[in-house]
Amino acid sequence: MADNRTTQSWGQGEGGLRRLIDEISALAAQAQPGWRGTVRFVLRISADYAYIRPQDAWRPLRFLKQMAGVPPIQVGTDGFRADIVDDYNPARHYMALLFIGFWLPRPLAWLTLYVWEIAGFIRYHGHWSQPDIRCGLIGVRHGRLVRRYGPTVLPGLMAAELSET
């Protein structure tokens, strides 16, 4: 699903939050109205920025490797609030939890966030990431709002809650 935005216009991992908001704004503006357009939008941004491809879920090892791996489009950390950044690409975690928040009821989405963090705690030998929790909670909330109101609300939500200023 990645397109020429990946490296040709920005370079890998550059542009930060401003780039992410610009790209999400363009995709939201192109989304078809209604539920079908909203679903396609969420699937697109989840694949591009978090490497979540539900069509690969029938191959669990591949699916989990993708989700833990490097997504096709990375934007870096510039412009993101410092308290939600714990690696070089906070957009990946944010978009993954936006996806979860879009599809699951809030309690299940929160459970998924904490289970994922517990798995990371084990995988990374005792490192608990409070920034990931904060970023994930924002992502879940934004996913619920996109489900309710459609893609066009997302850029404003991102600017208001992910920005360092």
N, C-alpha and C positions, 0 to 999 in steps of 0.2 A: 503494500500500500504506500510505501514511501515514494516520493516523487523527487523532482529536481531540487526541491528545497533542502534536501539533506546536506549536501556539501557544496553545490555549485554556487549558490548565492551567498551563503553565510560562512561556510567552513564548519567542520565538525566541532560541536560544543561551544559555539560562539553565539552572541546575541542576547543571551539571558532571557529574563522575564519579558522584556519589551518585544523581543523576537517571538516568543511564545504567544503573547497576547495578539500580536499582529497576525500570526499565522492562524490562530484559533478564530480571530475575527473574520478573516477571509473565508475560512471553512464554514463558519456559522452562517455567514451571509449567503453562501452557495447552497446550504442545506435545504432540501425540499421541506415545505411546511408539513406539519402533522407528525404523527408517531413514527411512521416509516422513515422519514427524513431525519428525525431525532436519533433513531436507532442507528442508522447508517453513519451519522455524524459521530456518535459515541464509539462505534466500532472502528471508525477511521482514526480518530485521535488516540484511542487506546492502542491500536496497532503501531501507529507512527511513533508515539512518544513513550510508550510503556512496553512495547513488544508483546502485547496481549492479543493473541489470535485464537478466538474461540474455536475456529475450525480445526485447530490442532489439538484440542482437548482430548480427543479420542486416543492420542498418543501422549500419555501423561508425562513421561520423562522429557520428551521434546518440549511439551507445553511448559513444564516447570523450569527447564533450562532457559527457554526464551524469556520467561517472566523475570528470572534472576539475571538475565544477560543484558547486553547493551542494545537499546532500541535503535531502530533505523535513524531517527532524528533525535539529536541531543542539542541542548541549548546552553548549557553551562549554568553558572550560579549568579551571574551579574543581575542585580536588581531584586533578587529574592530576599525576603526577610532572613536575617542571620539565624533566628531561632527555629527555622524549619529546614535548614540546610545541614546535611551531614555527609554529603559526598559531592562529586563533581557534576551531578545531573539530577537535581531535585525534581525536575519535571516528570521523571520516570515514576517516582513513588507517588507523586500527586495524581498523575493520570491513572495509575493502577487503582488507586483508592476511589477516584472519581468513577471509574468503571464499576467497581464493587458497589459503591453507593447508588449508582444508577439502577443496577439490577437487583440488589438485595434490600429487604426491609432494614431500616436503621439498626435494630439490635443485631441482626445477622452480619451486617456490614461491619459494625464495631467489633464483633467477635472475630471476624475474618482478619481485621487489622491487627488485633492483639495476638491471634494465633500466628500470623505471619511474623510479627515482631518476636514472639517467643522462639519461633524457628530460627530467626536471625540471631537471637541471643545464643542459641545452641551452636549454630553454624559459625558464628564469629567469636566463639570462646568467651562468652560472658559480657559481650558489649551490648548494652541496652541503649537504643537510640530514642531519646525523648523528642528530638527534632522530627524524626520519622513519625512518631505518634501524633504530634501537633499537625504536621503536614497531611497525614492520613485522615485525621478528623476533619480537616478543611476539605480534603478531596471527597470524602463521603458526603458531607453536607452539600457540596457543589453538585455532586452526582444526583442527589435527591432533587435539587432545584432544577437541574437540566431536565430531569424526567418530568417534572411538573410544568415547567414553563418553556422548555425548548432551548435550542443551542444559543440563541442570541443573548441570553442572560449571562453566559459564561465569561466572556471577556471582561465585563464590568466586575463580576465577582472576583476574578483573578486579580485585576488591578487593585481592588479594594482590600483583599485579604492576603495576597501573597507578596505584595510589594514592600520593600524596605522603608519606603517613605509614606 
